Amino acid sequence: MQSVLESWKEPKRILVILAHPDDPEFFCGATIARWTDAGHTVVYWLLTCGDKGAADPDVVPSELCGDRRQEQRNAAAVLGVHEIYFLDYPDGYLVPDLALRKDITRIIRKERPDVLVTCDPKTLYVGGERINHPDHRAAGQAVLDAVFPAAGNPLYFPELMRDEGLQPHTPAEVWICGTLDPNFTHVVTDLWERKIRAVQQHASQISDPENLAKRLRSRHTPDTTLENPRYEEVFRRIIFS
């Protein structure tokens, strides 16, 4: 990762588009911390507010939405992120249709990021024994479809130029997290405890914070130990220019 940071001669604007509050921290929180520490600006756009993130039928979705928004702000602050926005699609019902693609194209043209982060739509299974959330897959598909070809081509959604003055824009790089097909490994051992602190801000999603921390600490690389661990976050990195 150090060589990547060294190759970025100027501060970058990095746009993270994921489905739910807590996705940035779980998927790539340590990498986000590395970027903000290096002086880059990271902006979150989350497609839902996570209003179905509870199993209790008595939970009021609108109240949960408010709680999760604040949890996300708290978690992002731990990582050095202070721009957080929500698109407010219904949690659990994301589909990569043209309406969502247009909304994401609008975000990309508005934010004009140098680097965009999203998740892998091809990841159906997680850890060999869990099904990946359909919102994750839908979010990744919609974002990638917006990045190319829509965001950078004036003939796609021309009303965004005509009515909103949003000029075409293509990020120089896309970093895809939550992938089973990575081509880039980032060693983040020194930032793992900070990632854990950020994840723990999502209190509504955590029944046992200590057990969660234990599980996250156990995710060191197979060739290392808990006493002397190495932690990594992996990505499929696509460079356009």
Beta strands, then each sheet from edge to edge (+ up, - down):
strand 1: 13-18
strand 2: 41-46
strand 3: 83-86
strand 4: 115-119
strand 5: 125-126
strand 6: 130-131
strand 7: 173-177
strand 8: 184-187
strand 9: 232-239
sheet 1: 3+ 2+ 1+ 4+ 7+ 9- 8+
sheet 2: 5+ 6-
end
